[in-house]
Amino acid sequence: MSPISSPDGSSSPVRPANSPAIEPATGPGSAAPRPRPSAEPTEPAETPATGDDPSRHDASRHDPNRRDPSKDDPTGYDDGDSVAERATRDLAAQFEDEKPGRVLSGPAGLLLTAAALAVGALSLWQVFRPLSQGSKYYLIIFLAGVLPLVFLAYPADLRLRARLAARRRWRSTKGNGNHDTDAPVLTRLTSTTPTAADWVLVVLAVAACLYPVLPVPLGSGGGGYNAFLDRQGLLVPADLAMGTVLLLLLLEACRRTTGWILPAVCLLFLGYGYYGGLLPQSWPVAHAGLDFSQLVDAFYNSDSGFYGTPLDVAASYIVLFTIYGAVLELSGAGRFFVELSAAAFRRSRTAAGRTAVASGFLLGTVSGSGAATTVSIGAVTWPLLRRAGYPPERAGGMLAAAGVGAILSPPTLGAAAFIIAEYLGVSYLQVLGWATVPTVLYYLGILLSVEIDARRSGVRPVVIDVGSPWRLLARFGYHFASLIAIIVFLAVGMSATRAVVFATLLAVALSFLDRTKDRAYRLTPARLVTALVTGVRGVLAVSAVCAAAGIITATTTKTGLGPQAAALLIGGAKAATSDPTLVLVLTALLAAVALSLLGLAVPVTASFVIGWVIVGPALLDLGVSAPAAAMFVFYFAVLSEVSPPTALAAVAAAAVTGGRLVPTMWQTLRYALPAYLTPVAFVITPAGLGLLGIGGVQRIAFAAVVTALSVAVLAVAAGGWLPGVGPAGAPERVLGALAGVTLLWLEPVPVMVGAALAAVAAAGVFVRRGSAGRPSSGSPVNPVEEQL
């Protein structure tokens, strides 16, 4: 989402009172955001606003086609997309799972817009009038619509010399302090026109994708959809040629959108399928071997390949939710959520930290993207955190942990959540129910860490001048209506696809309640087209990833790799112990390590797919229920966003705050610690299902309360401070860590032992305070006032 703009017309996302404006870092390896004298204009063409009302909710700046409201609206924002907005969006793209795309104009831009509109219209049509030929036919048409757009929207980026020259230009611009040219330089990095090679790939993509459905004979091949299906297992040379072309195009699309790692993983699975027959047959992972035609058939003409469940999820669910997110963004919901978070805590001691965490949660309900949410909330709240006295590394860790929670926050979880629903054959509402308690516990851990940091470090209270939260709710609370509507629609039995479409229509209708002077948030037909195109463009990268994931799933299915890998995992645990309970615990720990390492290399969606086909069978074989196993894999796939040494969310946060990278990663781990441990409770005891909302009220309450106590104790152990008492020494912290881990074993005896250890640790802190005297809070007498 776009950063929130200050009401004074400056391009800084937040303009603190009596402090220099701050610009977020705008590129890879950027240093800290540099202060700039507030008198220096950021965009010479802007006219400063007068008489601004800090509590006013106005996102008129987000409409690039609107007039400058500063000329007729005393509370207006600067016009169009400011330098800071473009810089923040570029920064978010640098650290997202997908790379920054092109800014297209002219014929290429018109073609992309027209094609995106057609794909969006087809996706909406499929919800109410499914194509009579079946879902696979729809997936073929959908992929034929989105894959060519990938080659238009994403550059090949193969010219190392050009990339290095662009990087040097960007750094020299920053070094000269010419902030006004930051965004244009970044735009030059991404505003390239498609090359002749790109157009060739577009044509090949259209041909390879539409080949199965075109009723045109090509020698012994072609002939239409039914003829293509009849040749399953007996592909002719034309089928093999087109399947090979599509395979190569998907690998290139993944490389353009996510980098080299995922294509390399796909090639590794492809090589295993082709050469696995040459392995010694005594090896557990050996198989009979597959020739190339069998592999292409599995990818191109089976239900587990390119047109398998992952692509079905992208074409049926994710595209609709990205359109919904774009509608909410253009209707001003993102800005409202951040302002509401600030207003709710505006006079608390930990206002800055609470605002960051609450903003991450609220934006996560519509974002579903970790690194992008991190950058968005960081652009707004980092100046508040800095003024409150947070070091850059600690603030960055808080922002990254809060941002990653976006992938865990209902009702728009990450793409992998939709795949869970499809794999397990359950409704999306059930998946939301499974995610609710863990998400609450996750943010509880972050909030407790924020409170502990405030008291341990003596951060300064910040009074945020944004007006009353009740006033904001009364004026803009309608933004919550569509989110609530999704849950209501799902609860009454409506499908997830219809629920999100009706919620989108509701958001469009409610946008006309916008009462700002220039009505910039109202979704007119032109802005609806923008939302539709933005939503479809947002699904391009994930569609390429999901289609390429078919290489992994089809290879695993054809070779039987899943059960073999599960046997290896369980065998490794049994080599250490023969106790069934300990075997389960060790298998879960080995699986957690494997998933964490896997997630360092590939996006969350691909990480879940690979983890489910490799790790999932091992947990299921040990008696773990399917929901617990799926959510276990999901959470560790998500946590790759905060796991060193990649930790995309932490890298993004460090770029915003200017903090040192490695300390920022460790701070992120400290804030996210409960998230690493809580999923283990899903699988090691039957009572852990209570955390997923499965079981009776007693089991759910028991699991939630005990795990909340575990999260609290772990937060105290990690932060070294017991709120209301004082600092915890090393012995108390060690006891607290042992207590927190023991409490996660949700059985009566371990819970009693863990509670006893926690009580001893708390008593130790009381004794330490009595011997040292009451600690000083370290807070200043006069709070710092901030203006949002």
HELIX and SHEET records of a PDB file:
HELIX    1   1 SER A   60  HIS A   62  5                                   3    
HELIX    2   2 PRO A   69  LYS A   71  5                                   3    
HELIX    3   3 VAL A   83  PHE A   95  1                                  13    
HELIX    4   4 GLY A  106  PHE A  128  1                                  23    
HELIX    5   5 SER A  135  ALA A  153  1                                  19    
HELIX    6   6 LEU A  160  GLY A  175  1                                  16    
HELIX    7   7 HIS A  179  THR A  181  5                                   3    
HELIX    8   8 ASP A  182  THR A  190  1                                   9    
HELIX    9   9 ALA A  196  LEU A  210  1                                  15    
HELIX   10  10 TYR A  211  VAL A  213  5                                   3    
HELIX   11  11 TYR A  225  ASP A  230  1                                   6    
HELIX   12  12 PRO A  237  THR A  258  1                                  22    
HELIX   13  13 ILE A  261  TYR A  275  1                                  15    
HELIX   14  14 GLY A  276  LEU A  278  5                                   3    
HELIX   15  15 PHE A  292  TYR A  300  1                                   9    
HELIX   16  16 THR A  309  VAL A  313  1                                   5    
HELIX   17  17 ALA A  314  ILE A  318  3                                   5    
HELIX   18  18 VAL A  319  LEU A  330  1                                  12    
HELIX   19  19 ALA A  333  ALA A  344  1                                  12    
HELIX   20  20 ALA A  351  SER A  367  1                                  17    
HELIX   21  21 GLY A  370  ALA A  388  1                                  19    
HELIX   22  22 PRO A  392  VAL A  404  1                                  13    
HELIX   23  23 GLY A  405  LEU A  408  5                                   4    
HELIX   24  24 ALA A  415  LEU A  424  1                                  10    
HELIX   25  25 TYR A  428  SER A  457  1                                  30    
HELIX   26  26 PRO A  469  PHE A  476  1                                   8    
HELIX   27  27 HIS A  479  ALA A  491  1                                  13    
HELIX   28  28 ALA A  496  LEU A  510  1                                  15    
HELIX   29  29 SER A  511  LEU A  513  5                                   3    
HELIX   30  30 PRO A  525  GLY A  538  1                                  14    
HELIX   31  31 LEU A  540  THR A  559  1                                  20    
HELIX   32  32 LEU A  561  LYS A  574  1                                  14    
HELIX   33  33 PRO A  580  GLY A  599  1                                  20    
HELIX   34  34 VAL A  604  ILE A  614  1                                  11    
HELIX   35  35 GLY A  616  ASP A  621  1                                   6    
HELIX   36  36 ALA A  626  VAL A  638  1                                  13    
HELIX   37  37 LEU A  639  VAL A  642  5                                   4    
HELIX   38  38 LEU A  648  THR A  657  1                                  10    
HELIX   39  39 LEU A  661  ILE A  684  1                                  24    
HELIX   40  40 PRO A  686  LEU A  692  5                                   7    
HELIX   41  41 VAL A  697  GLY A  719  1                                  23    
HELIX   42  42 ALA A  730  LEU A  743  1                                  14    
HELIX   43  43 PRO A  748  ALA A  772  1                                  25    
SHEET    1   A 2 ALA A  21  ILE A  22  0                                        
SHEET    2   A 2 PRO A  35  ARG A  36 -1                                        
SHEET    1   B 2 PRO A 217  LEU A 218  0                                        
SHEET    2   B 2 GLY A 221  GLY A 222 -1                                        
SHEET    1   C 2 VAL A 462  ASP A 465  0                                        
SHEET    2   C 2 VAL A 784  GLN A 787  1                                        
SHEET    1   D 2 TRP A 721  LEU A 722  0                                        
SHEET    2   D 2 GLY A 726  PRO A 727 -1                                        
END                                                                             
